Amino acid sequence: MRKLKWAALLLLILVLIAPAASVGALALSGSDPMRLAELSRADYEFDYVPQANSNYSLYVLSADGGRVEARAELLEDGEVIAVGEGRGAILTQWLVAGVNYTVRVSGSGSAMIEVARDALSRCYDQPLSARENEPSQKMIAHAYDAHWYSFQAEQTGMLMLTCVPEGAELSLSAMLFDDGGALVAQFENLSGGACMLRAATEAGRSYYLRVSAPAGGTGYYALNLHRPEEHELAALQFSQSAYGLTAGGELLLAREIEGEALLWVSESPEIARALPDGRIVGLRPGTARITAYGMLSEASCSVEVAFVALEKIEIAGEAIRLSVGDDAAVLVNFTPEDASDQRLRYVMENPLIASVSRDGVVKGLQSGETVLTVSNARGTVSASIEVIVSPAVRKYRALLVSEENYPFEENTVRTGSKASMQAIADLLETAEFEDASFVARRAEDLSKAELIAEIRSTFRNATPQDVSLFYITCHGSYEGGMSFLELSDGSSISARDLERELRAIPGTVVVLIDSCGSGGAIGAASEYEDFAKGVTGAFSGAAIRGSKYKVLASAGLDQDSYRIAFNAEAGAGTMATAFARALCDGAGWDIDRNDRGTMGADTDYDGSITLNELYQYMYSRVNWYLEIASSLTGQTYRQSVQVWPEGDPFVIFTRKSE
C-alpha cells in the first residue's frame, strides 16, 4: 500500500510540471476520481468508465482558494454529448455502466476535478450530515469510492478531523472544502492507514469533507470532527521517551502523557497496535514508534516489545468429564502468565471417543476414556489430562409459538394465544426428568420463513436421545386432505411442510398443534367413521408409523378449536385456548392463579404423566369446559382432542420436587 501512495504522488508531480498548452492525461477510471489540475498551464483529457447506470456530474473546485474557470466536454465514441462551463458541477449526464467516456477540460486556475455519481454521500452536492464531537462509522464498500460530508462549524477556531480505518487493508485520505467550493485543508497521512487534518473554521459557516481510499481498499472507518475543550489545547508530552511491553501484553500509554491526546498511531502496527483509548497491544518482538496527536501538538515515544518464553502449561482440573454429545472448553494456565507465544496445539489419543477442535473444545463421541495432550506451538512445553465420556444424557428442548396478530379484516387479534403460550412455558419450568429440564424458547407472530428459522435454530443441537417439544397456537384450517396453520403475516404452512421440517430433528419429537382443523395433521376426524375413510395425516402416515413423533392436536380435522375464559370480570386478559388449559390442568399448572396445581392427568399417582394419560385427561377436560360454555350460552360446542400414537406409554411430563 505504501508503494501505491508514492505512485499517486509521482503522478501529481508530473501533472504540476507539464508544459503549458499541452494535454495532460488523468486516468480517472480504476483510481481515486479526484485530481489536481493546473488549468492555466495545460488542458486535460481523460477517460472515465462508470460503475453503474446513473446521472454523473463533473465537478471543478478551487485547489488554492483562488478563482477557477473551466470548460468541459464529454465525449462518447468521439462525439460530444455534453458541454459545461464555470465551477462546481459544470455538467451532468446520464452514463451507462462499462462504457468508456472521454472528458476534455480547459480553463484557468488551480482546480480539483472529480467525476461523481449523483447519489447521497457520493458527490459534493449530496453530502451526508456530520456533527462536531459526534463520532460516526462508515464503510467504503467498493474500491475507489468517495464519501462527502457536510457540517456547520459551531465555533470559530481550530477543528481537528481524524479518519481511522478498522482494518489494515484500508488507507484513507481526506480533503476539506468551504461552502464556496475552495479547498481549505488536505489530509496528513499517518501510519496504519489513518489520516488527520487540522483547519481553522468560522462559526456558522458550512464546510464539505471528502473521504476516500486512494489505494483502492475497502472496509469500515471511524470519522471524528473534534472541537477541543480548553484543556485539550495544552502541548502533549510523554513522561519518558521509551517504554517496554511483552508480546501479547498491553500498555496504557494514555496514563503516561500530559495533555489530551485525540488520536493514537503506531508506525509499526505489526509490532505494536495502538487502540483509540491509548492502549498499546504488543504483537511481536521489535520496536514501534507511537505518536499521540492533540489539537495543536503531537508527541512520540518508542515501545520495545520483548519476547517472554513459555515455561509451563497446566490444564485446570483432574479430568475432563462429559457425556456423549456434550462439549467442554479446555482451560489452560500459563507460566509465566504474560508469555508471548500462547498458541496451543491439541491432540486426542483416541479420537473415536472424543474430538478436540483447534481452539480447545472437547466433544464426547462415545462412552470411554482417552487422554488429551496440550502443547505450545513450538512443542517445547506440554501437559496431559484424562478425558472421560459417559453415555449420553437426554436433553429437553421446547419451541413455543404464538400467532396472535393477523392482517385480516376480521379476527385481527386471536386473543389468548400469547397467554396460552406463556402458560405452557411456565408449566415446562416445573418439569424435571432425571435432573434434566426443558429449555424453552418462545416466539410470537412469525412468518413461514421465520417459523422455519426458529425450528432450525432451537433444535439444531438435538441428538438421538433427546426430546424436542414443538407447540404452536394459531388460526388453522383443513382443506384438500391437509391441515394448514395460518401465520401472522397472512401466509400458511401445511402440516406436511411442518413435518418435513421437524423430520430433520434427531430423537423424540413431541408436537402440540393448537388450532382449528389440527387433527388433520394425524388424519384424525371427530368421528371414527370419518377417520376410517382413509385420511392420511402428515405425522401418522404409513411411512413413519412407529417413528419418533408424539402428537396431540386440539381438535378433529372437521372441528373448530376454542378459546375460553372463566373470569368474566377480568375480561379477555384471562382467555386461553381450551387445549392449553386442559394441558396445564392435567400437568399441574393453574393458568388463572399462575401457580402450581394438581397433576390431574397422573391417574396412577407415580409423579409422571404419559402421553396416553395426558390425552385421556385432556379429551375429557376440554369436553367438560365446552359443556359449561354450552349450558351458559344455549349453543352446542364440540372439540375432540386427538392423539397419535394411541395408548403410548411415553413419559411426556414429570414434576420437579417442591
N, C-alpha and C positions, 0 to 999 in steps of 0.2 A: 504494500500500500504506500510505503514511503516513496518508491520509485515513481508511482503514478502521480503523486503530488508534485514531484520535481518535474515530471514531464509536462504537466499542466502549466507550471511556472515558466518553463522554457518556451512554450507556445506563446505565452503572454509577452515575453521579451521580444520574440520575433515580430509580433504584431506592432509593438511600440517602435521598432526601428525600420519598419517597412517604408520605402521611399514614397514621397508624395506623388499623387496622381496614378499610383499603381493599384492593382486589385489584390487584396489580401484574401486568403481562404480561411474561413471559420467553419469547422466541422461541428455542426450542432446536433446531428443525429448520432446517438450512441455515446454522448458525453453530456456534461452539465450544459444545459441550453442557455446560459448567460455568459457573455464575454465582453471584455473591454474593447472598444473600438475608437481609435483616434480619427474621427471623420474628417478633420481638417487636413490630415496627411494622406488619406487614401480612401478609395471606395472599396466596399466589401461585397463579396458574393459567396454564398454558402448554400449547401444543400440541407434540407430538413425532411425527415421521414416521420410522420405522426404515428403514434402507437394505437390510436382509437379514432373512430369516425366522430368528429365533433367540430364545433367552431373553435378556431385558434386565432390569437391576436399576436401581432408583432409589437413589442414594447421597446421604446427608446427612452432611457432615463439618463440623467446627468451623472457623470462619474466624479466630478470635482466641484459641483455646486454652480458651475458656470452655465452659460446659455448653450443649448443644443438645438440644432435644427436638422431634420433628417427627411429624406425622401426614400421611399422603398417601393420595390416592385416584387410581386410574387408571380413566379412563372411555373407552368406545367407543360412539359414537352416543348420548351422553348417559347411558349405563348404566354403573354402577360394576362393573368386572370384577376389581379387586384393591384391597386395603387394607393399609397397613402403618404402623408407628409405631416411634419410637425414634431411633437414629442408626446410621451405617454403611449397610449395604444393608438398607433398611427394607421393600422389596417386590420380588418377582421375578415376571415374567410372560412367557409366550411371545407375541411380537409378530409381525405379518405385515408384510412389506416393502410400503411405499407407502401403508399405511393411516394415517389421521390419528387419533392418540390425544390425550386431554386429561389433564393431571396437575394435581391440586389439592394444595397443600402449606400446612399451618398449623403453629403451634407457637411455640417461644420460642428465643431465642439468635441469634447471628450465624452463618450457615451457608453452606457451599459446596454447591450442589446439582448433581448430574450424573446423566444417564441414560446408562448404558453397557452395551454388549453383553457378555454373559458369555463371554468368549473370552480366550485368553492374550494379554497385553500391553494389552488393551482396557479393563480395569477394575481398581479398587483391590485386589480380592481375588485377581486372577490376574496379578501383575506379572512382568516379565522380571527376570532377575538382573543386577545391576551390581556392580562392584568398584572400590574406590578405586585411582586411578593406573593403570587399565587402560582406555584409550580404546576406544570402540566406535562402529560406524556403523549407522544405521537409516534406513529410508525411510518417509516419510509418503506412502502410495500414493493415498489418497483425501482429498478436501477435508474439513477439519474432523475428521479422525481425531485421536485422542489416544493416546499410549503411556504406560503405567505401568511403573515400575521399582522394585525394592526392593534395598536394600543394608544391610549391618550395619556400623556405624561401627567402625573398627579402633582409633581413639584418641579421647580426649576433647580437644576443641579445635575450631579453625576448619576448615571444609571449603569449598572453592570449586568451584562447579559451572558448567561452560560448555557451551552448545549452539551450534554454529556450522553454518549451512547451507552446502551445497555450491554452490548457485546463488542468484541474486538473486531468484528467484520465491518463496522461502520466508522467512517471518518468524516467529520462534519465541518461545514463551512457556514458562515453567516454574514449577512450584509444588512445595514440599517439605512433606510431612506426616510426623508422627511415627507410632509404632505404635498410638497411641490415636485416630488419625484427625483430629488437630488440625493446622492449618496452621502451619508453622514459619517459612517464608520464601517470598516471592514474587520473581519474576524482576525484574531490572533490564534494561529494553530497551535494546539497543545498536544502533549503525548497522550496516547491511548485513544485518539480519535476525537477528543473533546475540543471545543472552541470557545473563545471568550472575546467579548468586545466591551469597551467602556466608552460612553458617549455622554456629552452634555446635552440635556433636554430642557425644553421650556414648558412650564406648567400650562395645561390646557391644549397643547398642540398635539396633533396626531402624527404617529410615526408608523413606518411599514418595515417589517422584518422579513427577510428571506433566508430560509434554512435549506441546505441541500447537502448531498453527499457526492462531491465531485469525482471520487474514485469509483462510484457505481455500487457501493454497498447498500444493504438493506437492513432494517431492524428498528427497534424502538429507541427513542431518545427522550431525555428529560430536558425541558426548557424552563428557564427561570429568569424573570426580569427583576433584578434585585435592587430595590431602592433602599439605601442603608439608613440605619438609625445613626444618631450622632456618635455613639460609642464605637461603631463599626469603621469609622474613618481613621482610627489610630493605626500607625505603622505596625506591620507584623514582624515578630522576632521570635525565633526558637530559643529555648533555654540552653541548648547546646547544639553543636554542629553535626554530631553523628550519634546514631542510636543502634542498638543491637536487637535482633529478633531471630527466632528459630523458624525453620521451615515448618509450616503447619500452625504456627502461633500467630498471635495478634498483638499489636501495639497501638494504644490510643494516643496518637500524636496531638489530638485536639487539646489534651491536657498539658502539652509541652510548649505551647505557643502563646505569646502575648498578642492581643488584638483579636479581631473577629475574622476568621477565615471563611470565605464563601465558596471556595472550590478547592478540591484536593486532586493533584495529578501526580502519577508516578511515571518517570521517564523510562522505566523498565518494568512494565506490568507483568512480564513473565517471571520476574524475580519477586517483586512485592506489589500487591494490588492496593490502590487507595480507594477507600469507600467514602461516600458523600458525608458521613458524620465524622471524618477524620481518623477512622481506624485504618491501620495498615496490616494487611494479611501477608505473611511470608509464604512464598510458594516453593522456592528452590534456592540453594545456596548462591550467594553473589551479593553485589552492592547495587542498590537502586537510589536514585536521586528523587526526593519527594519535594514538590513545590506546593505551597499554600498560597492562594490568591485572595487578596482582600479588595476592598473598594478602590483604594488609592495606592496600594503597595502589594508586594509579594515577598515571600521568604522561602528559602530552600534548606534542606538538610540531607544527609546521606543516611541510609538504613542498611546495615550489614546483616544479611540473612545467613545464619550459621546452620550447619547440619548437626543434628543430635542423633547419635546412634541408638538403635533399639537394643536393649539388653535382655529383656524378658517379657513374655506374654503369659497371661493367666486367663483361663476360662472360668467364668463365675459358675459356682455350683459344683456338686459332686457328680451329678449325672444329668443328662437331658432326658426327661420323661414326657412322652406324648402318646396319643392314640393314633391309630390308622386314620389318615385323612387330615389330621391336625398339623399345624406347623408352629415353630418356635424360633425366635431370633437368638442367635448365639451372642452372649455378652462377653467381650474380651477386655481385659485391663492391660495397660501398657506400662512398662518400667524402662526409662522414666516416662512420665505422663506426657511430656512435650516432645517425645521422639519425632523426628522429622518425617520419616517414612513409615506411615501406619497402614500401608496397603497389606492386605492379607490374602492368603490362599487357603481354601477349604477342601479337604479330601475325606470322603467317607469310605471306610474299609469295606463295607458290604452295601453297595448302592441299591440292592434289591430290597433291603429292609427300610432304609431311609435315604432320602436325597438331600443335597445341600446346594443352595444357589450361590452365585458368585458374591452376593452381598451377605452371606452367612445366615440364611433362613433354612432351617431343617424341617423336612416334611416326612411324616410317617407313612410308609407304603405298605408294610405288612408286619405282623407281630414278630418280635425277635429282638436281638441285641447286636449292636455293632459299635464301632469306635470312630469318632470324628477327630481328625488331626488338623490343627490350625497352625500355619507358619507364616512368617513375613515373606514379602515378595522376593527377597534375596535368598531365602532358605537358610538363614543363619540362626533363627530362633523359632521354636515350635512348642506346642502343648497339645495334649490329647484329652478327650473326655468320652465316657461311655454314653451311648445313646440307647435307650430302652423304649421300644414301641409296643404298646398294649393293643388289644383288639379295639376295633372302632367303637366309639361311644355315639349313641344315637343323638342327633340334634333335631330340634324342633323349630321350624321357621313358619311364619304366617304373613300373608299379604291380605289386608282387609281393604276393600274398595267400596266407596260410597259415591253413587251418582245421584246428586240431589237437585242440581240446577240444569234446566233444559231450555233450548231455544224455541220451544213450542208456544203457540198462541194460547193453548190450554195446557193445564198440568205443567206449568213452567217450573214450579218448585215441587219436588217429590218429598214433602215434609216427612221427617222421621228417618230418612236414610242415614244421615250423619249420626244421629243418636243411636241407631241400631249398630252401626259400625263401632262406635265408641263403647257401647255396652259389651260387645264381643271382645274388644281389645281389653277392657277391664276384667272380663271373665278369664281370658287367657293368662293374665298376670297371676291368677290364683292357682294355675295348673302346675304340676310338677311330675316328672317321670324319671325315677331313679336319679335324682339330683339334677336332671336336665329340665329346662323350662322353655316355653315358647318365646322366641324373639319376634315380636310382631311389628310390622311396618304398615302404616296407614296411608291411604292416598284418596284424594277427593276429585270428582269431576274430571275424569280422564277421557281423552280421545282414544281411538283404537290404537294408534301408534304409541301413545303414552302408556296405555294399559299393557301392551306387549313389552315395552321397555321396562316397566316396573316388574313384571313377572320375571323377565330375564335377569334383572339386577338382584331381586330379592332372593332368588333360588339358584344363583349361578354357582355357589359352592356346595350344593347338595351332593351327598354321596348315597350309595345304595342302601345304607342302613338308616337314613334319615327319614323324618316325617315332614312333609311340606303341606301347609293348610292354606287354601285359597278361598276367600269369601268375597262375594260381590252382591250388593243390593242395588237394584236399578229397575227401570221400566223394562218389560220384556214382552215377547210375542212368540207365537208358534205358527209358522207358515210353511207350506210346501214340504211338510215332513221334517222340519228342523226348528229348533228353538233359537231365537235371536235375543241378544242382550242389547238394549238401546243405551247408548252412551251420551254423555252430557253435551257433546258438540253436534248432536244430531246424527252421528254415524252409528253403526251397529257392528257387532261381532257375532258370528254364528257359533253355536255350541261346537260344531265340528272344527272351526278355526281355533277356538279356545282349547279344545282337546289336543290339537296338533301342537300348540304352544306348550301345554303342560306335559305332553308326552316326553319332551326332552329332559324333564326333571328326573334324576335318579331317585330311587326309593319309593316310599309310600306317599301318595298324594291324596289329601282329603279335600274334596270340592264341595263347597256350600254355595248354592245358587239361590238367591232370594229375589225372585221376580215372577211376574205373570208368565204362564206357559213354560216354566222352567223344567217341568217334568219331561218335556220332550228331549232333554239332554240325555236321559236314560231310557227313552221310549216308554215313559210311564204316563198313562192317562188316569183320570179319576176313577174310571170303572174298569174292572179286569177285562170285560169283554172288548173294550176299546184297545187295551194293551195287547190283547191276543190277536189283533188284526195284523200283526207283523211289523209294527213300527219299530225301527231300529234306532237306538239312541247313540249319540256320539261317544258317550263314556261306557256304554254297555254292549257294544256291538260284538259279534262273534269273534272278531279278530283280536279283541282284548279281554275276553272273558277270563276271569281268574287272574287279572292283572293287578296293578298297584293301586287302582282307584277305589276310593271310598266316597260315595256321593250321597248328599242329602239335597233334595230340591224342595222348594217351598210349596209347590202346587203341581197339579196334574197339567199335562200339556194343553188341556181344554179349560183351564181354570184361571181366575184372577188370583193375585196374591195380595192380601190385605194388610193395611197398617192400622193400628188401633192405639187408643189411649184410655186409661182407666181413671184419670183425674180430670174431669171436665172443667173444673175451676182453673187448673193450671194451663189449659188450652193446648195448643199444638206442641208446646215445649216438652211434653211427656210422651209424644207419639213415637212409636217404634213399630217395626213390622211384627206381625203375628209370629213369623218364623223366628226372628231374633229373640222375641220374648220367651217363646217356648224353649229355645235352645238354652237361654240363660237360666230360666226356671229349672230346667232339667239338670243343668250342670252346677247350679248353686250360686247364681248371681241375681240379685234383686235389682231390676232396672230402675224402678221408681224410688227405692231407698238408696240406690247407688252403693250397695254394700253386699257382703256375702249373704247367701240364703241357703235353704235346704237343698241338697242334691236330690231332687225329685226323681231323676232317672235311675238312680242307684238302687235298683229293686232288690239286689241281694246284699246290700249294705257292706260291700267289701272295699269301699273307698275308690273304686274305679268304675268308669262308665264305658260300656262297649258301644259300638256303632248300632247294634241291634237294640240295646236298651234305650239309647237316646232316640232312635227312630220311633220305637213303640210309645215312648213318653210324649214326644213332640206331636205325633199323629193325633193322639188323644187330646193333648193340651190345646192345640190350635182349634180343634172342633169345639172344645169347651168355651174358648174365647168367643167363637163365632155364634155359638148358641146363645150366649149372653147378649151379644150385639143384635141377634135376630129377635130376641124377646123384647128388647128395648125399642127397636125400630119397626117391627112388624114385617120386615123383609127377611128373605132367606139367603144366607151366605154359606158358601161351601168352599173349602180349601183343604186338599189332602196332601200332607207331606209325603214325599216319595223317597225311597232309598235304593241304593244298589251298592253291593250285592245284598240280598235279603238274608237275615239271620247271621250276619257276620259278627264274630266274637272279638274283632279287633278293638283294643282299648283306645278310645279316642280322647279320654279325659280322665285325669286323676287330680286330686286336690292336694295342695301344699298343706302341711300341718299349720295349725293356728300359731 
